[in-house]
């Protein structure tokens, strides 16, 4: 019972906490000198 | 070769950068970013310009929240207009059908100077999940 409640609390928390959103990788094509 | 080192060093100064590799032969700067960063592609494009090069098509991997055809990057509050890649014109609809707001997108950005409108992000693939 306690374990179920704990699992429910974790799932609820995961659904409420905002997703961290960010760039993971950026590959820039670069061309010659200006 | 010296120029490549200059670009690499300038990008590496950004504390959010985990690793950077610059190849002038391939004409490519590959930048991996640390978790929790607030980097904008424009910041890196500006660094490239300051070192005498012109940034062009930029391939990105970005995690964010999708609402309709817009992607919001919460770390920076930047919003991008999602447009499908020519090779995969239904990529956005198909991802929408799987119904998850939090996604990881692989796509392409094109540097534009002085544009205040949301920047178009040409989407190659969308993966659900955090």
Backbone of each chain as nested JSON, in Angstrom:
{
  "chains": [
    {"id": "A", "residues": [
      {"number": 1, "name": "UNK", "atoms": {"N": [0.829, -1.207, 0.0], "CA": [0.0, 0.0, 0.0], "C": [0.871, 1.267, 0.0]}},
      {"number": 2, "name": "UNK", "atoms": {"N": [1.84, 1.285, 0.946], "CA": [2.752, 2.43, 1.037], "C": [3.556, 2.569, -0.25]}},
      {"number": 3, "name": "UNK", "atoms": {"N": [3.985, 1.405, -0.777], "CA": [4.777, 1.42, -2.012], "C": [3.939, 1.98, -3.17]}},
      {"number": 4, "name": "UNK", "atoms": {"N": [2.664, 1.587, -3.221], "CA": [1.777, 2.093, -4.267], "C": [1.615, 3.607, -4.178]}},
      {"number": 5, "name": "UNK", "atoms": {"N": [1.444, 4.08, -2.931], "CA": [1.284, 5.52, -2.73], "C": [2.549, 6.267, -3.144]}},
      {"number": 6, "name": "UNK", "atoms": {"N": [3.704, 5.679, -2.796], "CA": [4.983, 6.292, -3.147], "C": [5.123, 6.378, -4.666]}},
      {"number": 7, "name": "UNK", "atoms": {"N": [4.783, 5.291, -5.345], "CA": [4.855, 5.27, -6.805], "C": [3.921, 6.293, -7.427]}},
      {"number": 8, "name": "UNK", "atoms": {"N": [2.733, 6.384, -6.864], "CA": [1.762, 7.363, -7.364], "C": [2.293, 8.788, -7.187]}},
      {"number": 9, "name": "UNK", "atoms": {"N": [2.899, 9.049, -6.021], "CA": [3.43, 10.389, -5.742], "C": [4.544, 10.745, -6.719]}},
      {"number": 10, "name": "UNK", "atoms": {"N": [5.407, 9.787, -7.02], "CA": [6.508, 10.024, -7.967], "C": [5.94, 10.328, -9.354]}},
      {"number": 11, "name": "UNK", "atoms": {"N": [4.958, 9.527, -9.789], "CA": [4.362, 9.713, -11.117], "C": [3.69, 11.076, -11.203]}},
      {"number": 12, "name": "UNK", "atoms": {"N": [3.012, 11.47, -10.113], "CA": [2.329, 12.768, -10.092], "C": [3.34, 13.905, -10.183]}},
      {"number": 13, "name": "UNK", "atoms": {"N": [4.417, 13.757, -9.429], "CA": [5.456, 14.783, -9.433], "C": [6.07, 14.922, -10.82]}},
      {"number": 14, "name": "UNK", "atoms": {"N": [6.329, 13.791, -11.476], "CA": [6.942, 13.802, -12.814], "C": [6.036, 14.484, -13.815]}},
      {"number": 15, "name": "UNK", "atoms": {"N": [4.714, 14.369, -13.619], "CA": [3.794, 14.974, -14.573], "C": [3.647, 16.471, -14.334]}},
      {"number": 16, "name": "UNK", "atoms": {"N": [3.974, 16.93, -13.127], "CA": [3.799, 18.349, -12.798], "C": [5.069, 19.156, -13.048]}},
      {"number": 17, "name": "UNK", "atoms": {"N": [6.234, 18.565, -12.751], "CA": [7.5, 19.282, -12.924], "C": [7.702, 19.598, -14.402]}},
      {"number": 18, "name": "UNK", "atoms": {"N": [7.973, 20.866, -14.745], "CA": [8.127, 21.203, -16.156], "C": [9.336, 20.536, -16.786]}},
      {"number": 19, "name": "UNK", "atoms": {"N": [9.21, 20.238, -18.067], "CA": [10.3, 19.596, -18.797], "C": [11.406, 20.615, -19.012]}},
      {"number": 20, "name": "UNK", "atoms": {"N": [12.613, 20.197, -18.762], "CA": [13.748, 21.046, -19.061], "C": [13.969, 20.983, -20.571]}},
      {"number": 21, "name": "UNK", "atoms": {"N": [13.904, 22.118, -21.214], "CA": [14.006, 22.125, -22.67], "C": [15.211, 22.943, -23.095]}},
      {"number": 22, "name": "UNK", "atoms": {"N": [15.999, 22.376, -23.95], "CA": [17.262, 23.031, -24.305], "C": [17.847, 22.418, -25.575]}},
      {"number": 23, "name": "UNK", "atoms": {"N": [18.838, 23.107, -26.128], "CA": [19.585, 22.552, -27.246], "C": [20.595, 21.538, -26.701]}},
      {"number": 24, "name": "UNK", "atoms": {"N": [20.678, 20.395, -27.355], "CA": [21.625, 19.362, -26.945], "C": [22.887, 19.415, -27.808]}},
      {"number": 25, "name": "UNK", "atoms": {"N": [22.683, 19.656, -29.093], "CA": [23.821, 19.726, -30.013], "C": [23.513, 20.687, -31.148]}},
      {"number": 26, "name": "UNK", "atoms": {"N": [24.514, 21.453, -31.546], "CA": [24.362, 22.416, -32.637], "C": [25.548, 22.251, -33.582]}},
      {"number": 27, "name": "UNK", "atoms": {"N": [25.289, 21.869, -34.824], "CA": [26.35, 21.714, -35.833], "C": [26.212, 22.84, -36.853]}},
      {"number": 28, "name": "UNK", "atoms": {"N": [27.182, 23.737, -36.856], "CA": [27.088, 24.927, -37.715], "C": [27.97, 24.755, -38.944]}},
      {"number": 29, "name": "UNK", "atoms": {"N": [27.365, 24.894, -40.122], "CA": [28.176, 24.941, -41.341], "C": [28.837, 26.309, -41.397]}},
      {"number": 30, "name": "UNK", "atoms": {"N": [30.154, 26.334, -41.547], "CA": [30.853, 27.622, -41.579], "C": [31.581, 27.772, -42.902]}},
      {"number": 31, "name": "UNK", "atoms": {"N": [31.548, 28.993, -43.407], "CA": [32.187, 29.257, -44.684], "C": [33.212, 30.352, -44.537]}},
      {"number": 32, "name": "UNK", "atoms": {"N": [34.295, 30.198, -45.318], "CA": [35.447, 31.073, -45.465], "C": [35.464, 32.375, -44.695]}},
      {"number": 33, "name": "UNK", "atoms": {"N": [36.527, 33.076, -44.841], "CA": [36.671, 34.356, -44.161], "C": [35.764, 35.373, -44.827]}},
      {"number": 34, "name": "UNK", "atoms": {"N": [35.19, 36.297, -44.02], "CA": [34.358, 37.398, -44.554], "C": [35.205, 38.321, -45.409]}}
    ]},
    {"id": "B", "residues": [
      {"number": 1, "name": "UNK", "atoms": {"N": [44.572, 26.666, -40.502], "CA": [44.407, 25.864, -39.304], "C": [44.243, 26.752, -38.086]}},
      {"number": 2, "name": "UNK", "atoms": {"N": [45.037, 27.858, -38.037], "CA": [44.975, 28.788, -36.919], "C": [43.569, 29.336, -36.744]}},
      {"number": 3, "name": "UNK", "atoms": {"N": [42.896, 29.616, -37.875], "CA": [41.552, 30.173, -37.815], "C": [40.583, 29.198, -37.164]}},
      {"number": 4, "name": "UNK", "atoms": {"N": [40.745, 27.918, -37.491], "CA": [39.882, 26.906, -36.89], "C": [40.078, 26.888, -35.377]}},
      {"number": 5, "name": "UNK", "atoms": {"N": [41.333, 27.031, -34.953], "CA": [41.61, 27.052, -33.508], "C": [40.958, 28.263, -32.856]}},
      {"number": 6, "name": "UNK", "atoms": {"N": [40.981, 29.402, -33.563], "CA": [40.386, 30.627, -33.009], "C": [38.877, 30.453, -32.813]}},
      {"number": 7, "name": "UNK", "atoms": {"N": [38.221, 29.887, -33.818], "CA": [36.775, 29.665, -33.711], "C": [36.491, 28.68, -32.584]}},
      {"number": 8, "name": "UNK", "atoms": {"N": [37.276, 27.593, -32.554], "CA": [37.088, 26.583, -31.518], "C": [37.25, 27.203, -30.136]}},
      {"number": 9, "name": "UNK", "atoms": {"N": [38.332, 27.977, -29.955], "CA": [38.603, 28.59, -28.653], "C": [37.503, 29.548, -28.239]}},
      {"number": 10, "name": "UNK", "atoms": {"N": [37.004, 30.334, -29.206], "CA": [35.962, 31.32, -28.893], "C": [34.67, 30.625, -28.477]}},
      {"number": 11, "name": "UNK", "atoms": {"N": [34.32, 29.543, -29.158], "CA": [33.083, 28.818, -28.808], "C": [33.266, 28.123, -27.463]}},
      {"number": 12, "name": "UNK", "atoms": {"N": [34.454, 27.589, -27.238], "CA": [34.73, 26.838, -26.01], "C": [34.645, 27.737, -24.771]}},
      {"number": 13, "name": "UNK", "atoms": {"N": [34.848, 29.05, -24.967], "CA": [34.776, 29.993, -23.839], "C": [33.389, 30.034, -23.215]}},
      {"number": 14, "name": "UNK", "atoms": {"N": [32.389, 29.686, -24.012], "CA": [31.019, 29.656, -23.492], "C": [30.915, 28.511, -22.481]}},
      {"number": 15, "name": "UNK", "atoms": {"N": [30.568, 28.854, -21.253], "CA": [30.591, 27.853, -20.176], "C": [29.55, 26.752, -20.374]}},
      {"number": 16, "name": "UNK", "atoms": {"N": [28.591, 26.971, -21.268], "CA": [27.548, 25.965, -21.512], "C": [28.012, 24.896, -22.503]}},
      {"number": 17, "name": "UNK", "atoms": {"N": [29.176, 25.122, -23.118], "CA": [29.654, 24.194, -24.149], "C": [30.422, 23.044, -23.503]}},
      {"number": 18, "name": "UNK", "atoms": {"N": [29.994, 21.834, -23.823], "CA": [30.682, 20.652, -23.292], "C": [31.896, 20.315, -24.149]}},
      {"number": 19, "name": "UNK", "atoms": {"N": [31.701, 20.31, -25.468], "CA": [32.826, 20.049, -26.367], "C": [32.566, 20.729, -27.705]}},
      {"number": 20, "name": "UNK", "atoms": {"N": [33.654, 21.054, -28.386], "CA": [33.51, 21.671, -29.711], "C": [34.609, 21.142, -30.624]}},
      {"number": 21, "name": "UNK", "atoms": {"N": [34.209, 20.863, -31.86], "CA": [35.16, 20.403, -32.86], "C": [34.944, 21.238, -34.117]}},
      {"number": 22, "name": "UNK", "atoms": {"N": [36.009, 21.851, -34.606], "CA": [35.882, 22.677, -35.81], "C": [36.744, 22.084, -36.908]}},
      {"number": 23, "name": "UNK", "atoms": {"N": [36.126, 21.799, -38.054], "CA": [36.86, 21.29, -39.206], "C": [36.627, 22.224, -40.389]}},
      {"number": 24, "name": "UNK", "atoms": {"N": [37.677, 22.917, -40.789], "CA": [37.526, 23.807, -41.952], "C": [37.443, 22.998, -43.246]}},
      {"number": 25, "name": "UNK", "atoms": {"N": [38.051, 21.803, -43.25], "CA": [37.943, 20.937, -44.44], "C": [36.497, 20.566, -44.71]}},
      {"number": 26, "name": "UNK", "atoms": {"N": [35.783, 20.236, -43.626], "CA": [34.369, 19.873, -43.766], "C": [33.475, 21.099, -43.668]}},
      {"number": 27, "name": "UNK", "atoms": {"N": [34.044, 22.243, -43.261], "CA": [33.261, 23.461, -43.076], "C": [32.211, 23.298, -42.0]}},
      {"number": 28, "name": "UNK", "atoms": {"N": [32.615, 22.719, -40.875], "CA": [31.622, 22.383, -39.861], "C": [32.17, 22.584, -38.447]}},
      {"number": 29, "name": "UNK", "atoms": {"N": [31.357, 23.237, -37.629], "CA": [31.646, 23.339, -36.197], "C": [30.604, 22.505, -35.459]}},
      {"number": 30, "name": "UNK", "atoms": {"N": [31.065, 21.484, -34.758], "CA": [30.164, 20.602, -34.01], "C": [30.243, 20.957, -32.535]}},
      {"number": 31, "name": "UNK", "atoms": {"N": [29.114, 21.411, -31.983], "CA": [29.095, 21.899, -30.6], "C": [28.139, 21.041, -29.78]}},
      {"number": 32, "name": "UNK", "atoms": {"N": [28.67, 20.38, -28.741], "CA": [27.824, 19.639, -27.808], "C": [27.655, 20.482, -26.552]}},
      {"number": 33, "name": "UNK", "atoms": {"N": [26.413, 20.546, -26.061], "CA": [26.113, 21.46, -24.961], "C": [25.834, 20.717, -23.663]}},
      {"number": 34, "name": "UNK", "atoms": {"N": [26.128, 21.388, -22.549], "CA": [25.925, 20.773, -21.233], "C": [24.442, 20.763, -20.877]}},
      {"number": 35, "name": "UNK", "atoms": {"N": [24.03, 19.781, -20.066], "CA": [22.638, 19.777, -19.586], "C": [22.352, 21.05, -18.791]}},
      {"number": 36, "name": "UNK", "atoms": {"N": [21.146, 21.583, -18.971], "CA": [20.748, 22.779, -18.227], "C": [21.248, 24.073, -18.841]}},
      {"number": 37, "name": "UNK", "atoms": {"N": [21.753, 24.004, -20.085], "CA": [22.284, 25.219, -20.714], "C": [21.162, 26.14, -21.171]}},
      {"number": 38, "name": "UNK", "atoms": {"N": [21.53, 27.411, -21.399], "CA": [20.561, 28.373, -21.939], "C": [21.125, 29.009, -23.215]}},
      {"number": 39, "name": "UNK", "atoms": {"N": [21.787, 28.177, -24.004], "CA": [22.419, 28.663, -25.233], "C": [21.387, 28.866, -26.334]}},
      {"number": 40, "name": "UNK", "atoms": {"N": [21.538, 29.983, -27.056], "CA": [20.743, 30.215, -28.267], "C": [21.664, 30.033, -29.469]}},
      {"number": 41, "name": "UNK", "atoms": {"N": [21.138, 29.453, -30.548], "CA": [21.984, 29.311, -31.75], "C": [22.554, 30.647, -32.2]}},
      {"number": 42, "name": "UNK", "atoms": {"N": [21.772, 31.722, -32.009], "CA": [22.243, 33.046, -32.425], "C": [23.55, 33.422, -31.724]}},
      {"number": 43, "name": "UNK", "atoms": {"N": [23.703, 33.001, -30.465], "CA": [24.932, 33.311, -29.724], "C": [26.141, 32.687, -30.421]}},
      {"number": 44, "name": "UNK", "atoms": {"N": [25.958, 31.431, -30.85], "CA": [27.08, 30.732, -31.487], "C": [27.344, 31.3, -32.886]}},
      {"number": 45, "name": "UNK", "atoms": {"N": [26.262, 31.661, -33.602], "CA": [26.447, 32.268, -34.932], "C": [27.247, 33.564, -34.808]}},
      {"number": 46, "name": "UNK", "atoms": {"N": [26.942, 34.342, -33.77], "CA": [27.634, 35.615, -33.57], "C": [29.123, 35.371, -33.293]}},
      {"number": 47, "name": "UNK", "atoms": {"N": [29.402, 34.345, -32.502], "CA": [30.802, 34.0, -32.207], "C": [31.535, 33.627, -33.495]}},
      {"number": 48, "name": "UNK", "atoms": {"N": [30.868, 32.85, -34.347], "CA": [31.475, 32.451, -35.629], "C": [31.759, 33.691, -36.48]}},
      {"number": 49, "name": "UNK", "atoms": {"N": [30.776, 34.618, -36.529], "CA": [30.952, 35.846, -37.332], "C": [32.111, 36.69, -36.807]}},
      {"number": 50, "name": "UNK", "atoms": {"N": [32.202, 36.799, -35.48], "CA": [33.256, 37.632, -34.885], "C": [34.644, 37.093, -35.209]}},
      {"number": 51, "name": "UNK", "atoms": {"N": [34.71, 35.818, -35.558], "CA": [35.995, 35.228, -35.903], "C": [36.206, 35.158, -37.406]}},
      {"number": 52, "name": "UNK", "atoms": {"N": [35.396, 35.924, -38.15], "CA": [35.638, 36.101, -39.573], "C": [35.008, 35.074, -40.489]}},
      {"number": 53, "name": "UNK", "atoms": {"N": [34.136, 34.233, -39.955], "CA": [33.475, 33.235, -40.794], "C": [31.983, 33.534, -40.897]}},
      {"number": 54, "name": "UNK", "atoms": {"N": [31.348, 32.913, -41.861], "CA": [29.914, 33.091, -42.05], "C": [29.185, 31.809, -41.674]}},
      {"number": 55, "name": "UNK", "atoms": {"N": [28.289, 31.883, -40.68], "CA": [27.516, 30.687, -40.329], "C": [26.409, 30.452, -41.352]}},
      {"number": 56, "name": "UNK", "atoms": {"N": [26.248, 29.205, -41.73], "CA": [25.192, 28.851, -42.697], "C": [24.257, 27.836, -42.052]}},
      {"number": 57, "name": "UNK", "atoms": {"N": [23.712, 26.946, -42.874], "CA": [22.765, 25.948, -42.353], "C": [23.284, 25.284, -41.076]}},
      {"number": 58, "name": "UNK", "atoms": {"N": [22.413, 25.187, -40.101], "CA": [22.814, 24.673, -38.795], "C": [21.915, 23.513, -38.394]}},
      {"number": 59, "name": "UNK", "atoms": {"N": [22.536, 22.361, -38.203], "CA": [21.79, 21.172, -37.81], "C": [21.719, 21.13, -36.284]}},
      {"number": 60, "name": "UNK", "atoms": {"N": [20.515, 20.943, -35.738], "CA": [20.372, 20.992, -34.281], "C": [19.639, 19.758, -33.75]}},
      {"number": 61, "name": "UNK", "atoms": {"N": [19.955, 19.434, -32.502], "CA": [19.155, 18.488, -31.724], "C": [18.648, 19.286, -30.54]}},
      {"number": 62, "name": "UNK", "atoms": {"N": [17.325, 19.404, -30.427], "CA": [16.755, 20.274, -29.394], "C": [15.592, 19.577, -28.706]}},
      {"number": 63, "name": "UNK", "atoms": {"N": [15.547, 19.777, -27.37], "CA": [14.472, 19.19, -26.591], "C": [13.537, 20.33, -26.199]}},
      {"number": 64, "name": "UNK", "atoms": {"N": [12.222, 20.105, -26.307], "CA": [11.304, 21.184, -25.97], "C": [9.872, 20.729, -25.904]}},
      {"number": 65, "name": "UNK", "atoms": {"N": [8.983, 21.713, -25.701], "CA": [7.542, 21.452, -25.642], "C": [6.906, 21.901, -26.945]}},
      {"number": 66, "name": "UNK", "atoms": {"N": [6.119, 21.015, -27.574], "CA": [5.444, 21.367, -28.817], "C": [4.006, 21.768, -28.534]}},
      {"number": 67, "name": "UNK", "atoms": {"N": [3.618, 22.917, -29.068], "CA": [2.22, 23.336, -29.03], "C": [1.83, 23.705, -30.444]}},
      {"number": 68, "name": "UNK", "atoms": {"N": [0.958, 22.886, -31.036], "CA": [0.607, 23.097, -32.438], "C": [1.839, 22.891, -33.299]}},
      {"number": 69, "name": "UNK", "atoms": {"N": [2.193, 23.942, -34.032], "CA": [3.38, 23.841, -34.89], "C": [4.512, 24.712, -34.351]}},
      {"number": 70, "name": "UNK", "atoms": {"N": [4.504, 24.915, -33.055], "CA": [5.571, 25.725, -32.453], "C": [6.304, 24.912, -31.384]}},
      {"number": 71, "name": "UNK", "atoms": {"N": [7.606, 25.145, -31.303], "CA": [8.427, 24.502, -30.282], "C": [8.931, 25.578, -29.346]}},
      {"number": 72, "name": "UNK", "atoms": {"N": [8.691, 25.371, -28.047], "CA": [9.197, 26.323, -27.068], "C": [10.35, 25.692, -26.314]}},
      {"number": 73, "name": "UNK", "atoms": {"N": [11.465, 26.406, -26.273], "CA": [12.637, 25.965, -25.522], "C": [12.594, 26.698, -24.19]}},
      {"number": 74, "name": "UNK", "atoms": {"N": [12.233, 25.992, -23.122], "CA": [11.948, 26.686, -21.858], "C": [13.163, 27.374, -21.259]}},
      {"number": 75, "name": "UNK", "atoms": {"N": [14.331, 26.811, -21.473], "CA": [15.539, 27.412, -20.894], "C": [15.756, 28.842, -21.337]}},
      {"number": 76, "name": "UNK", "atoms": {"N": [15.376, 29.148, -22.582], "CA": [15.626, 30.487, -23.122], "C": [14.348, 31.21, -23.518]}},
      {"number": 77, "name": "UNK", "atoms": {"N": [13.202, 30.53, -23.415], "CA": [11.917, 31.079, -23.871], "C": [11.889, 31.361, -25.369]}},
      {"number": 78, "name": "UNK", "atoms": {"N": [12.798, 30.751, -26.115], "CA": [12.762, 30.916, -27.566], "C": [11.652, 30.057, -28.16]}},
      {"number": 79, "name": "UNK", "atoms": {"N": [10.998, 30.599, -29.185], "CA": [9.946, 29.852, -29.872], "C": [10.345, 29.687, -31.336]}},
      {"number": 80, "name": "UNK", "atoms": {"N": [10.176, 28.465, -31.848], "CA": [10.497, 28.188, -33.249], "C": [9.25, 27.708, -33.976]}},
      {"number": 81, "name": "UNK", "atoms": {"N": [9.106, 28.148, -35.228], "CA": [8.026, 27.65, -36.091], "C": [8.491, 26.346, -36.725]}},
      {"number": 82, "name": "UNK", "atoms": {"N": [7.737, 25.269, -36.486], "CA": [8.119, 23.98, -37.048], "C": [7.646, 23.857, -38.487]}},
      {"number": 83, "name": "UNK", "atoms": {"N": [8.567, 23.533, -39.386], "CA": [8.211, 23.277, -40.78], "C": [8.79, 21.91, -41.157]}},
      {"number": 84, "name": "UNK", "atoms": {"N": [8.04, 21.113, -41.938], "CA": [8.551, 19.782, -42.268], "C": [9.699, 19.828, -43.262]}},
      {"number": 85, "name": "UNK", "atoms": {"N": [10.598, 18.88, -43.13], "CA": [11.677, 18.713, -44.095], "C": [11.084, 18.215, -45.416]}},
      {"number": 86, "name": "UNK", "atoms": {"N": [11.688, 18.618, -46.518], "CA": [11.162, 18.195, -47.845], "C": [11.14, 16.682, -47.99]}},
      {"number": 87, "name": "UNK", "atoms": {"N": [12.139, 16.027, -47.384], "CA": [12.232, 14.564, -47.532], "C": [11.202, 13.841, -46.667]}},
      {"number": 88, "name": "UNK", "atoms": {"N": [10.627, 14.53, -45.697], "CA": [9.681, 13.896, -44.783], "C": [8.54, 14.872, -44.487]}},
      {"number": 89, "name": "UNK", "atoms": {"N": [7.69, 15.157, -45.492], "CA": [6.7, 16.233, -45.351], "C": [5.631, 15.991, -44.283]}},
      {"number": 90, "name": "UNK", "atoms": {"N": [5.455, 14.732, -43.857], "CA": [4.406, 14.448, -42.879], "C": [4.965, 14.264, -41.454]}},
      {"number": 91, "name": "UNK", "atoms": {"N": [6.216, 14.61, -41.25], "CA": [6.882, 14.321, -39.975], "C": [6.172, 14.98, -38.786]}},
      {"number": 92, "name": "UNK", "atoms": {"N": [5.648, 16.184, -38.972], "CA": [5.032, 16.893, -37.84], "C": [3.667, 16.294, -37.51]}},
      {"number": 93, "name": "UNK", "atoms": {"N": [2.863, 16.002, -38.543], "CA": [1.544, 15.395, -38.31], "C": [1.686, 14.04, -37.632]}},
      {"number": 94, "name": "UNK", "atoms": {"N": [2.637, 13.25, -38.109], "CA": [2.821, 11.912, -37.54], "C": [3.23, 11.988, -36.076]}},
      {"number": 95, "name": "UNK", "atoms": {"N": [4.073, 12.956, -35.747], "CA": [4.487, 13.113, -34.348], "C": [3.31, 13.602, -33.513]}},
      {"number": 96, "name": "UNK", "atoms": {"N": [2.491, 14.482, -34.078], "CA": [1.322, 14.996, -33.364], "C": [0.351, 13.891, -33.022]}},
      {"number": 97, "name": "UNK", "atoms": {"N": [0.235, 12.905, -33.914], "CA": [-0.682, 11.795, -33.69], "C": [-0.233, 10.938, -32.509]}},
      {"number": 98, "name": "UNK", "atoms": {"N": [1.075, 10.964, -32.218], "CA": [1.567, 10.174, -31.078], "C": [1.358, 10.912, -29.751]}},
      {"number": 99, "name": "UNK", "atoms": {"N": [0.939, 12.169, -29.85], "CA": [0.468, 12.953, -28.713], "C": [1.379, 12.97, -27.491]}},
      {"number": 100, "name": "UNK", "atoms": {"N": [2.471, 13.637, -27.63], "CA": [3.273, 13.951, -26.452], "C": [3.805, 15.357, -26.641]}},
      {"number": 101, "name": "UNK", "atoms": {"N": [3.725, 16.176, -25.623], "CA": [4.184, 17.557, -25.777], "C": [5.702, 17.665, -25.717]}},
      {"number": 102, "name": "UNK", "atoms": {"N": [6.291, 16.839, -24.845], "CA": [7.738, 16.92, -24.667], "C": [8.426, 16.045, -25.707]}},
      {"number": 103, "name": "UNK", "atoms": {"N": [9.235, 16.665, -26.554], "CA": [9.847, 15.92, -27.651], "C": [11.311, 16.325, -27.833]}},
      {"number": 104, "name": "UNK", "atoms": {"N": [12.027, 15.467, -28.549], "CA": [13.366, 15.805, -29.008], "C": [13.314, 15.891, -30.527]}},
      {"number": 105, "name": "UNK", "atoms": {"N": [13.724, 17.022, -31.042], "CA": [13.623, 17.27, -32.482], "C": [15.012, 17.38, -33.095]}},
      {"number": 106, "name": "UNK", "atoms": {"N": [15.179, 16.75, -34.255], "CA": [16.373, 16.943, -35.074], "C": [15.952, 17.734, -36.291]}},
      {"number": 107, "name": "UNK", "atoms": {"N": [16.649, 18.806, -36.544], "CA": [16.236, 19.648, -37.662], "C": [17.316, 20.638, -38.06]}},
      {"number": 108, "name": "UNK", "atoms": {"N": [16.912, 21.601, -38.892], "CA": [17.86, 22.559, -39.457], "C": [17.37, 23.981, -39.269]}},
      {"number": 109, "name": "UNK", "atoms": {"N": [18.284, 24.842, -38.827], "CA": [18.016, 26.28, -38.724], "C": [18.894, 27.004, -39.738]}},
      {"number": 110, "name": "UNK", "atoms": {"N": [18.383, 28.109, -40.258], "CA": [19.175, 28.92, -41.177], "C": [19.364, 30.309, -40.554]}},
      {"number": 111, "name": "UNK", "atoms": {"N": [20.626, 30.728, -40.379], "CA": [20.858, 32.027, -39.741], "C": [20.249, 33.178, -40.523]}},
      {"number": 112, "name": "UNK", "atoms": {"N": [19.534, 34.03, -39.797], "CA": [18.989, 35.26, -40.389], "C": [19.339, 36.391, -39.452]}},
      {"number": 113, "name": "UNK", "atoms": {"N": [19.761, 37.495, -40.026], "CA": [20.095, 38.65, -39.198], "C": [18.852, 39.486, -38.935]}},
      {"number": 114, "name": "UNK", "atoms": {"N": [18.731, 39.977, -37.72], "CA": [17.718, 40.974, -37.346], "C": [16.283, 40.536, -37.608]}},
      {"number": 115, "name": "UNK", "atoms": {"N": [15.983, 39.275, -37.422], "CA": [14.608, 38.831, -37.599], "C": [13.952, 38.686, -36.226]}},
      {"number": 116, "name": "UNK", "atoms": {"N": [12.815, 39.37, -36.038], "CA": [12.13, 39.287, -34.745], "C": [11.049, 38.215, -34.748]}},
      {"number": 117, "name": "UNK", "atoms": {"N": [10.674, 37.744, -35.918], "CA": [9.655, 36.696, -36.013], "C": [10.249, 35.378, -35.531]}},
      {"number": 118, "name": "UNK", "atoms": {"N": [9.371, 34.449, -35.052], "CA": [9.892, 33.134, -34.674], "C": [10.645, 32.495, -35.835]}},
      {"number": 119, "name": "UNK", "atoms": {"N": [11.784, 31.935, -35.502], "CA": [12.643, 31.36, -36.546], "C": [12.096, 30.005, -36.997]}},
      {"number": 120, "name": "UNK", "atoms": {"N": [12.059, 29.751, -38.317], "CA": [11.606, 28.433, -38.762], "C": [12.631, 27.342, -38.459]}},
      {"number": 121, "name": "UNK", "atoms": {"N": [12.145, 26.236, -37.934], "CA": [12.982, 25.056, -37.685], "C": [12.478, 23.95, -38.591]}},
      {"number": 122, "name": "UNK", "atoms": {"N": [13.316, 23.598, -39.575], "CA": [12.942, 22.554, -40.533], "C": [13.187, 21.193, -39.884]}},
      {"number": 123, "name": "UNK", "atoms": {"N": [12.109, 20.45, -39.682], "CA": [12.16, 19.237, -38.875], "C": [12.47, 18.006, -39.719]}},
      {"number": 124, "name": "UNK", "atoms": {"N": [13.503, 17.256, -39.298], "CA": [13.832, 15.976, -39.954], "C": [13.182, 14.824, -39.201]}},
      {"number": 125, "name": "UNK", "atoms": {"N": [13.23, 14.899, -37.866], "CA": [12.612, 13.815, -37.087], "C": [12.19, 14.337, -35.719]}},
      {"number": 126, "name": "UNK", "atoms": {"N": [11.177, 13.662, -35.169], "CA": [10.684, 14.005, -33.834], "C": [10.591, 12.724, -33.013]}},
      {"number": 127, "name": "UNK", "atoms": {"N": [11.174, 12.763, -31.829], "CA": [11.06, 11.622, -30.913], "C": [10.309, 12.08, -29.684]}},
      {"number": 128, "name": "UNK", "atoms": {"N": [9.354, 11.277, -29.253], "CA": [8.628, 11.618, -28.04], "C": [9.473, 11.333, -26.815]}},
      {"number": 129, "name": "UNK", "atoms": {"N": [9.103, 11.979, -25.707], "CA": [9.755, 11.692, -24.43], "C": [10.705, 12.766, -24.014]}},
      {"number": 130, "name": "UNK", "atoms": {"N": [11.18, 12.647, -22.766], "CA": [12.006, 13.665, -22.164], "C": [13.471, 13.35, -22.31]}}
    ]}
  ]
}
